[in-house]
Amino acid sequence: MPRILLLGAGKIGRMIARLLFDHGGYEVRAADASADALARLRERTPVETMTVDAGDPEDLRRCAQGCDAVVSALTYRYNVEVARTAVDLGISYFDLTEDVATTRAVQELAAGLKPGQVLMPQCGLAPGFISIVAAQLLQEFEEVDSVRMRVGALPTFPSNMLKYNLTWSTEGLINEYCNLCEVIHDGRPLEVLPLEGAEEFSLDGVRYEAFHTSGGLGTLCQSLAGKVRELNYKTIRYPGHREL
């Protein structure tokens, strides 16, 4: 049975651990710097746990020994070292990063892979699932002019000024709001400013806003270069969030 090292025992990590455990086809080893976070994970999911300093390459290697793959649910700043460790050990690597620079670094590491080894960044909602949906839809058309992707994980009943509930990485959200955003405009790949390109729309009688944020396209700009005139990704929020 494949053994998976899951790095990160926060909200997202705990869910990944549960999904892998419930699948029944994997042995799961969860690692985190926080013993309390690991204890919370074990309360609901009976998997092996270890403490780890994700910034220490030797500690990463210790935790990854005997594993077939590593799934990083860490904040993006640790992922390049985790991917490098996976390459060195000959195991596969998956992450949820939205950080463009991290993804490019992981792509460079892919030059040294062993047969059957996989490096797969951007396995979250956006980037990740949304790109799979877009790619599938594109196959239904002989020719495509524009691809406009809009994603927002929003609370049904917002209760604060930002009208938003953070369910994932705080660092990742700030990163999306601060870094340049890849688009294709008039057939040319460009980088545009985050929080710009504001628009509003209504869905089922509810008003929303959307604006550029970084990373959500994944690698679609490379995949669709020369194939579409327009490609962009915007994050959906309730009106007023962007201004605040």
Secondary structure, 3 states (H helix, E strand, C coil): CCEEEEECCCHHHHHHHHHHHHHCCCEEEEEECCHHHHHHHHHHCCCEEEECCCCCHHHHHHHHCCCCEEEECCCHHHHHHHHHHHHHHCCEEEECCCCHHHHHHHHHHHHHCCCCCCEECCCECCCEHHHHHHHHHHCCCCCCCEEEEEECCCCCCCCCCCCCCCCCCHHHHHHHHHCCEEEEECCEEEEECCCCCCEEEEECCEEEEEEECCCCCCCHHHHCCCCCCEEEEEEEECCCCCCC
